[in-house]
Amino acid sequence: MCRPGCAARASRVQARVLSARTGVPLELHQPTVERMRAHYDKRGMELNAARLRMATLPATAEVGALLGAHRAVVVPEALLSGRPAL
């Protein structure tokens, strides 16, 4: 599965490989950006470029949410054609 943000470097590589193999470009997923903006605004933190990379997903991805171990961290899970991306 492609879960941007979990292992930041590994997932960026994974997303690039997925994009290259499927021919689907990566793009900033706006619903995820808005969710992240609300999360960081509530905490008084900046939504910077490094954090926005977590919202860079395959253009055709459907995004669900998985709750992290502390139930405070939302991790996007990218799906392609209804199946986990990797």
C-alpha positions as CSV (number, residue, x, y, z in Angstrom):
1,M,0.0,0.0,0.0
2,C,1.1,3.5,-0.7
3,R,0.8,5.5,2.5
4,P,2.4,8.8,2.1
5,G,3.7,10.2,5.4
6,C,4.3,6.9,7.2
7,A,7.9,6.4,6.1
8,A,8.3,9.7,4.4
9,R,11.3,8.9,2.2
10,A,10.2,5.3,1.4
11,S,6.7,6.4,0.5
12,R,7.9,9.1,-1.8
13,V,10.0,6.6,-3.7
14,Q,7.1,4.1,-3.6
15,A,4.8,6.8,-5.1
16,R,7.3,7.7,-7.8
17,V,7.7,4.0,-8.8
18,L,3.9,3.5,-8.8
19,S,3.5,6.6,-11.0
20,A,6.1,5.5,-13.4
21,R,4.8,1.9,-13.7
22,T,1.2,2.9,-14.2
23,G,1.7,6.1,-16.2
24,V,-0.5,8.0,-13.6
25,P,1.0,11.3,-12.6
26,L,1.4,12.4,-9.0
27,E,-0.5,15.5,-7.9
28,L,-1.4,17.3,-4.8
29,H,-4.7,15.8,-3.5
30,Q,-6.8,18.8,-2.5
31,P,-9.2,17.0,-0.1
32,T,-6.1,15.7,1.8
33,V,-4.5,19.1,1.8
34,E,-7.7,20.6,3.3
35,R,-7.8,17.9,6.0
36,M,-4.1,18.5,6.8
37,R,-4.7,22.3,6.9
38,A,-7.4,21.9,9.5
39,H,-5.2,19.5,11.5
40,Y,-2.2,21.8,11.6
41,D,-4.3,25.0,12.0
42,K,-5.9,23.6,15.1
43,R,-2.5,23.0,16.6
44,G,-1.1,26.3,15.5
45,M,1.4,24.6,13.2
46,E,2.5,25.5,9.7
47,L,1.4,23.4,6.7
48,N,4.8,23.6,5.0
49,A,6.2,22.1,1.8
50,A,7.6,19.0,3.6
51,R,4.2,18.3,5.1
52,L,2.4,18.9,1.8
53,R,4.5,16.2,0.2
54,M,2.4,13.8,2.3
55,A,-0.6,14.8,0.2
56,T,1.1,14.2,-3.1
57,L,-0.7,11.1,-4.5
58,P,-1.4,9.4,-7.9
59,A,-3.9,11.6,-9.8
60,T,-6.5,8.8,-10.0
61,A,-6.2,7.7,-6.3
62,E,-9.2,7.3,-4.1
63,V,-8.3,8.3,-0.6
64,G,-9.6,6.7,2.6
65,A,-8.4,7.4,6.1
66,L,-6.6,5.1,8.5
67,L,-6.3,6.2,12.1
68,G,-2.8,6.0,13.6
69,A,-1.9,4.2,16.8
70,H,-2.8,7.3,18.9
71,R,-6.0,7.9,16.9
72,A,-4.9,11.5,16.3
73,V,-2.9,10.9,13.2
74,V,-4.8,10.4,9.9
75,V,-2.8,8.6,7.3
76,P,-4.1,8.7,3.7
77,E,-4.3,5.3,2.0
78,A,-4.1,5.6,-1.8
79,L,-6.1,3.1,-3.8
80,L,-6.0,2.6,-7.6
81,S,-9.0,0.9,-9.2
82,G,-10.4,0.0,-5.8
83,R,-7.3,-2.0,-4.7
84,P,-4.3,-1.0,-2.5
85,A,-1.7,0.8,-4.7
86,L,1.2,-1.4,-3.6
